Amino acid sequence: MRSILQLRTSEGGGAGDKHQLGSLSGPAAVESIRSAIRFRDSQIEMAHGAGGKASRRLVEGLFAPLLFEDARAPLGDAAHVAIDGPSIAITTDSFVVRPLKFPGGSIGELAVNGTMNDLAVSGAQGQVMVVTFVLEEGLATSVLEGEVRAMAAALRRAGVAMVGGDTKVVERGKADGMYITTTGIGRRMPQLAVDVQSVRPGDKVLLSGPIGDHGITILLARGELDLTADLFSDTRCVLPLVEAMVAEAGPGVRWMRDPTRGGVATSLNELARDCGLGVVLSEEEIPIRDEVRGACELLGLDPLHIANEGQFLAVVAAEYADAALNALNRMDGGEDACIIGEVRTEPACGVLVTTRYGGSRIVDMLVGDPLPRIC
């Protein structure tokens, strides 16, 4: 489950702090919760883990009504929690990528970067992590050691400490080598208040770099297609880029998201839905490598739906947009950052792309799962 609800608890925890379901008891509570459950799919499919419409249906229709205190709160990449003290950010994620190692990265490095990025785009600097390894019987020790070393190197680059973990081993053929689950805790950036409800018409949409590299790299690395390309995953920790942007334009940064599963299109559709406004993108301004564009054309995929692991989106107030962009462009790895669109009143709760040929098209959330097991 990628998205986590924001939660704030306080000493005493009075009834006024809780969703109204919490005030019910007995049969009334059971019936209220039952009516809130809207997930009607008969079984779980791969699409439920793709980060698109099916994933959102699962989270909002089943998990949120039963597990979260306020099932109607906006979904984000990390929860902000205050328990008798300063607020911290916390996020959790699982990594089931296949193959374990791919051009530009591997599951160990990806686990660290993905966790730190969820914190970064939530306005927090990662401090510590814990990890769980689910290992398959028969996994070569050399493969495991390689991933632990990759994870250690990524931790050093991110300036994060690993403070605990767990290990489980399952029977041969039950885990595809290994799965990794992480939890990250971070300190909130005091000069930053990321809130989807603060987004306003006229705000600019920034993108940190080329999209689609990770998803297409994973697809080609599986060797299931007769395609070759000189392409590498974009997996990296985006915190230095976020920090540079915040230093120059912090008061104007309204919202951020790393467009992993479901890609840019799904992230921006979630933004539009949560703020009740529209997002209009310029296709010509969206950076896409020729290799990614060519693979997508051959496979009938939209680059806007392809996963990324080292880019982020930001909505910035118009008066701060140039400062934010200049800060990113000065950073190593931020040279291709650009403004790709803006927030408008229309299309309400939707995303519109103006094409290079003068037309336009509505881009919806990802439907289905064209690239399973990419992170």
Disulfide bonds with the S-S distance in Angstrom:
none
